Amino acid sequence: MEDRSMTVKIEIDTLVTMLKMAFSFENWDNMIKISTELYESAYEMYVEQKERNRRLQVTERPIVYYFGYSHLMKGLAYQKKKMYQEAKQCIANYEDLSYMSDGSPANNQAVENFRFFARANMFTLNILSGNLDCLEDYSAFIQENPSETLPGLITILEAANIHNYDVDHILDILVVEDSQLIPIDQNPVDLSYYISFLYLLAVYRFKKKIHAEALDRTLQALTLSDKLEDDKIFKK
């Protein structure tokens, strides 16, 4: 049984890596498939753990993490495919994982993290679906959680461009200075978020006929994209 547990460990952590790769390549269908496999592997370990009545020390993270991550990533894939109801069902599957916690600090922290992600992602889905009623609440949520500023602005601008919202008042609150949005450590993932923000802001300004700023934002995004050798945003 120990050999089997080690095999599942290798499988489960490999699946996490595969999910991250599928996300980076924007392969949403593959993400859904891998997420299902991750959930099934995590469930198998969870059952074994319950049968042994003790925690199995064979994974890099608590089992609750793999449960939550499988549903979170599947929901993100559905969101990207604009299948919002399916994405909301995924959120329901990880918004409260307290029943899986063994009471350890690592488990409890994982549960709280996914509860936070669920709240943020439900805001995202509601706004992308065209629900303006929660826009002010989402703005307040972002202000309370500065790490959500760039992802939040991307969501708001994406929705504004799709549904022709006027979100100037929200941008005035959340975008005080551009320098505050530029990732401090300049890592590629965060810079990609910033490029997406610049691109969506350029589209938003262009639709409002603010052409000078739209051009400036486009040039900023192109310059950073060239630096990262990543032009995906301009191929969409």
ABEGO torsion letter per residue (X at the ends): XAAAAAAAAAAAAAAAAAAAAAAAAGBAAAAAAAAAAAAAAAAAAAAAAAAAGBBBBABABBAAAAAAAAAAAAAAAAAAAGBAAAAAAAAAAAABAAAABAGBAAAAAAAAAAAAAAAAAAAAAAAAAGBAAAAAAAAAAAAABAAAAAAAAAAAAAAAAAAGBBAAAAAAAABABAAAABBAAGBAAAAAAAAAAAAAAAAAAAAAGBAAAAAAAAAAAAAAAAAAGBAAAAAX
